[in-house]
Amino acid sequence: MGVPHVSSPPRNTAFLARASVKPLLLAYSPDFTRELMLGRRATDVEACLVHDLPMAETLNPERPVVVLLDRQLVAGVPDLTGRLRELSGMAALVWCGAPGEVAPPSTLPGETIVSFLPHGAPLPTQAALLRGAMRHAVTLRAERLATDRAEARLEEVAELARVGAALATQRDVTQLLDLILSQARRLTQSDAGSLYLVERPEDSTDDASEPTPARLRFMLCQNNTLPRLSFDQFTLPIDSTSLAGHVARTGTLLTIPDVHSVVDDAPYRLNGSYDQRSGYHTRSVLVVPLTTHKHGTVGVLQLINRKRTAAASLPTLAEMDEQVVPYDRTSTELVTALAAQAAVAIENARLYESIERLFEGFVTASVTAIESRDPTTSGHSSRVAQLTVALAETVSEAGGTPGHRDVHFTRQQLRELRYAALLHDFGKVAVREEVLVKARKLYPIDLQRIRHRLAMLLQHEALTYERERADHLLAHGRDGYDDVIAALSSRRHERSAHLERLMRAVEAANAPTVLPEERAEELARLAGCTVEHPGGDLRPLLEDGELRSLQIQRGTLDERERREIEAHVNHTYRFLAQIPWTDELRRVPDIARCHHEKLNGRGYPRGLTADRIPVQVRMMTIVDIYDALTAADRPYKPAVSPEQALDILGREADAGELDHELLNVFIGAGIYRLARTS
């Protein structure tokens, strides 16, 4: 390169101490680097040869680098411009001129070369140029490290935001705790960790006993070295007999580089049961309280053995000596920020669970209230809910049916369906109880009135018999008495037998069966019978309303009563719609209202057709009918066998009323059998 021989190193290199690591000088000749830059006594700069133009990934980003370039070195390098630009962000580039060169080649990017070293330049000039290049290299390193730190901080903030979003959306406490611990371990490269929750005493205590003190409940642990390690839940006192108890008591963070070097007079003690039971070796520990403004410390997060390499395992003490490091300021700050979010998430999840328990209690009480009005239907709502959810889960796991592609229900949707099934008969609270539990075509009071009238007729016959017998004795004495008594007794017996047949006809017609033609004729004859009241006026044996009830062709309800019963679905919707459901449960009123709709539009209350009936409703309709058919005998109908019930459902599906595909799943998966064990 034609640079003159130099016998002493450049002076004034104290600025290099600010680099913290030795700068690196890359040149083409060992003589050049030794004589020009370093000298035989210099140790503050490291020099090596450039055999190939280094790429950015070959350089240590934390080290100041100066590269001496000339035409011979860069000749034949492909994409020289791009590679020099890449290097310019990593190192200070100095062009060593050839004889006659007064500037770097014009073909090079101007901003990449920071200094030009002329051929044959005097030693002071060379030293000044190289010192300037080295200063530039140190500045580049500082800028690079600052940028890296800023990017790392930005990534940490972004990561905390992502973790916070994940915590905010998780409402299952068990899964939430697992997420908190796994994310804390990942952020700090911890090999293991455990999580505790504070269990507070009940608000009310017996006057004769002392309040139960709060305790720490061990909830779960994670261990990368021992992934199958598990412990049963247990409790610890909130005191200094353990690290977690001490942190829970004081509410202050605890960082220990090596738990085995803790002095005897420390205000806390290491509970070695974890290591003893697992064979694990705990060294560095970070214990953080999970604290909220409202309830103080709600839990404790304990992280164990921070590692240099996240994926490393620590099966032996040798690996532990190589890998385990103390928790530094950055990891402590990250976990502290995470702990604040985690504490709020735990409180929210617990609150959500308490609300769920409260609402579950309300639903259970509502179902109990509904079924207490008609004890014969007890358990119906619970069975419908159980079988409907089982059908939904089966269809969801199978990925739907040909008619319901890709049907999949989330946990919340299954919960919504369960509540809708439990409350599908809620509107029956608005139905008159006498209609709701009507077991015969006549109400008991109406049947009692008819019996009373027939009894009056029988009494009238007895009085007529006695009066005519007495009249004969007064008028004729004993003459012909026996013949008269025989005639009177025969007529009385015949009329009594007739009245008893009429009563049997009424009771037979009153049964909740299909009315046969001959019974209808008997009712017509009954309609012409009259009863003489004490005042002498004649009244019909059957009132018009009673006759209409006895003439009901099927079941026990007349048209008005049937409409009243069917109105329970509208009452259900009206009542449930007043509840401020969450977004996840907002469809409960609609699903519950539609369980009597049929796919062919012949259901009620709105006569919806198939395209407007959701798949959840179709499932509930099948289950509701099946349970109504197979449930224990009710006063107005006998129970049928499961086989008969499935046949009836099949006929209704063939008639276009029920969903054939869902019915096939209901039968094929044996879901209907669950009703026998519930």
Phi, psi and omega in degrees: 000350174079018178280133184296153178294136181236136185257354181221149182287158176294147181268181175057057177250024180296334181298340182294335180298334180289346182282344178071334176230160181293131173294160182241130176249122179254120179223181187261344187227131178298323177298319182296312182294321183290314186278318186283313191262320195253315189075172185278346184254349185284136178231004185268000177225137177256135182237147174209173185271151172258106176265340178210150181296116186289141174272165184301323185288349179272353183256144176284116184295346180264010186239130174294135184227133171241131181242125175267123184242149169212178185298320182297322183290319187266358181298133177078005178282121180290149178049052184301316183301311181296320182288325177292320177298321179296319179291330186296335176279349183251334187213160173273121184260126179243127179265124178266111187289149173276167177306128178091347179281134178247356181198161176298156180304143180292344180285346180273147175298127185298326186282352183275331182267121183267342182205151178239124180256104183294152177293131177076017181295149178298157182304313179302322179294315179299314181297318181295318180295318182290323175297319177298319178295321180293321176300317179298321179296319178297320179296317178301316180298314181299318179295320181295317179295321179296318178296316180298318179296319179296317179294321178296318178297317179298319178294322178297317178296317179296320180295318177297322178296318179295318179296318178300319178296320178295319179295322183292332183268351182266119183250348176280120187299317181299312180292326179296315180298319178298320179294317180300311183293317181294321179290322178295318177295320181293317182295330184252001183057044180274140180284328184213173179181165178214162183222136181236149173240145179279128174255113181270154180291163176296148181296322181254134179231158179293139184300332185273354184240157177281147177299141177288127181289153176294149179224165175262128176256123175290123185258316181195163175222157176225145183208117181290322180289323179239075188296337181267004180293133178211155179225148170287155178294144177209173181240154178233149173289149177272083179207191186269017176281355175212159179296316180295318179296321179296315180293321178296324181287317185270336182072018181245148180289149182228123177239125181231117179296322179212111185294339182276357177253012179293132182288157184295328183269016176295150183285011180213164179230148177278126174273107186276010183295328181299310180293322182295318183283332186256341186077012181274164181236109179273134177233276181279140186222141171230118182243124188234131175283143173261108193235140172240159180292330186277315188246008180069218182285122179253349180186179179222132177252123182241118179252142189230133171059080173291136187246153174292320182244123187301320186276357184293151175248157185235062183285338183229167178294331179296313177297324180293318178299325182281325191258321190285130178229161178292160175283123183270184184296320182297313181295324178295316179296319180298313182291326177297317178295319178296320182298322179297317178292320182295320180299316179295319180297320178295315178299317179295318180295319177295319178297318179297319178297319180294323176295319178298317178296320178298314181290324177299319177296321178296316180296315180299317179296322179296315179297319178298318179297319180297310187283341177290338178286337177221086185303336182292341179260013183303133180090350183299311183297320180293320179292320178298319179295315182298312184287326179293316178295320178298320178294317179297318179296319180295314179296320181296317180293329180278356180078025177095188177236169180308328179273349180226077184295136172055038175286123178217129181253131174283171178301319181291323178292323176294322177295318178300316179295321180297314179297319179298320180291320179296325186256013186295336178254018184303326183293350179293347176294340180265359180269137179305136185297324181296329176282320184298321184253018183297116185261340180230170182293327176260144172290152182307322181293325179291318178295324179295322178297317180297317178299322179296318179296317179295323177296323177296321178296318179296320178294322178298320179296319180295318179294319178299317179301313183291322181293314182292326177295318180292320179300319180296318181294321180292324184273324189233357181068222183270000181293124178066015185297317183297320180293320180295316180298320180297318181292316180297318180295320180295316180295320180296315180297318181296316181291322178297317179298322179295316179296322178294322176297321178298319180294319177296324178295320178297314182294325178292317179293336183284344182292149182280059180236172176293132184282115179286164185295318182296329179287327176297323178293320177298320178296324178296321178291321178300324182299335181272354181282143178236162179232129178274120181277164182306330180283353179099349180279150181261135178230153181292147177297322179243125174290162183302316181295322179293318179297318179297322179295315180293338180271007176301127187285329184213136179079204184237356187254138171277180187298319181294316179293324179296319178296325179294318177295315182295336180291351182297332180291323176291321175297319178303311181296317183297318180289312184292330181292342179278349179278132180283077182295151172286169180301325182290339184243013189294341183268002180305310181301318181293316180296317181295324184291333193263011189287354175251011175282149179241148186298333181272008177084008183262011178271189179220159013268346188251357180062043181292148175261173189306321185292347182247007181253114182296158182297328179297320180293319179301320178295312182296324181298316179300312183293319181299316180293316181300314182292323179296327181283322188261351181299164181306154182312135174247158184304330185260359177196147174275155176286151175248163180287159177304321180297317178296319180298318179294325176297317179297317178299320179298318179295322179292325176293319178297329179280001178084016181267328183241161181280113184298317184294316179293325177295321178297321177293318180302320181277312185297323180276358179068025183295327182299337181290339180298334181296334182286334183260355183275000000 
